[in-house]
Amino acid sequence: MGRKKRASPAMPGAQLNGSDQKKQKQHEESYPVKKYRPERHYAAMDAFVKYTKAHRMTDAKYLRWHKGVTPEKPFVFSTRVGGVDLGWGRGKTREAAMDAACRAAFALVSAHGYNNFPVDEDCLTTEPVDVLPPPPQPPPPTMAGGLPPLPPGYAPPLPPGVPPPVVPPPPLPVAPPPPASDLIPQARVMEASLPVASSLSAIASATTQAVSKGDQVGAAPVSLSLTAQEQNKKKLKGGLTLVFDAESDSPEDLCMEERRASLGRYQKLLPKAVNGS
């Protein structure tokens, strides 16, 4: 009886693929979450350790990515549990990127009250991609003959044999508007020689005479001149002047009622008032 043939070994291509996967795993930069000890305290990393331990996620780890890096922040890490990446983070240092990845994972999960960790632009909830450099600027246009372009504001040169354009003469200056003083009437200047006021005594005497003629009763003339009043003033000892003297009974010291009673119309009514008619 012949022996049974053993199963043929796997294809060499499959063996190469398996070895490539092992080499790739060996070259991956990853850190187990439960064994990693950061150099400084990060609240999100400590909370992620407690979260994975409470849910028995023993295979949780920080995995470094080479996508999405920038010159300012060259580190990108993800939080991987069960072969699935929960969140990604970018930072200037390794632990800063891990902390951002933990905050991005909590932002997606929000499980058991782990929702008090702020999310910023370094916390990525989707797989990062390489940032493409900006496209190069187009070359400057060249003129005919390979000459460089003219700066802005300059006209291109004329072809040979073409006369230059005629420049129109400058416009005539516009006359300024008339000043506002011609439109608005201004105040006139006062004359240097002012009229002199007439004598008040002559006006008062003329008025008194007109009243006395109309009423046919003679009345004492009223003088407003200061010379007569100064003559009636008395000189006291020591060079003082008496302005008012209650004992003098001059006609100029009459009160308003006495002056009114001396008028002609009141004098006509007095006999009627006395006789009672």
C-alpha positions, 0 to 999 in steps of 0.5 A: 500500500502506498503512503498518503501524500502530504499536503503541499506547502503554501505557495511561495508568494504567500510566504513572501506576503506573510514575511512582508507583513511580519516585517511591516509589523516589526517596523511599525512604531506602536506603544501599548496603552496600558504600559505607556507612561508619559513624561508629563500628565495628560488628562485625556491619556489617563482617562483613556487608560482607565477606559480601556482597562474598564472595558478590557481592551487589552490590545489598545495601543498608540500607532504612529502614522506618516500621513498628515504631518506638517513641518510644524507638527511632525507627529501623528498618532492614532488610538487603535483598539481591535484593529480599528482606529478610533481617532487621530492626533497631530502635535509637535511632540509624540505625547502631544499627538497621543493626547490629541488622538485620545481627545478625538477618540472620546469625541467620537465615543462619548461613552460613560461621561468621557465628554469633557475633553476639548477638541481642536484642529489637531484632533482628527476624527477621520483618517489623515491625508498628505497635504499636497504642496501648493501648485507653483506659480505660472511663469510671467508672460513674455512679450514678442522677441523674448523681452520681459513684460513691462511693469503695470502702468506702462504702455507697450512700445510702438512698432517701428514706423508708427508715429506716436499718438498726439497728446491732447492739450490740458483742459483750461482751469475752471474759475473758482466759485465766488466767495461766500461773502458776495452771496450773504449780506454782511454787516455794515461798519459803524460810522466814526462820528456818532450823533450826540444826544440833545439836552433832556432839560429842553425836552422836559420843559417843552413837554411840561409847557404843553401839558400846562397849556392843555389843562389851563393850569400852571404847573412847576416845570420839571428840570432834568439837568444835573446843575440845578440838583447840584446847587440844591445839595448842601455842603457839610463839614469835612467836604461832604455833600448832603444828597437828601434832606427830609426837611427841605420842602422844595417843589422838586421833592413832591411825590407821585400822588402830589404831582398827579393831584396838581394836574388840571383834570384832577383840579376840575374834579375836586369841587365836585368831590367836595360838594358831593355832586 
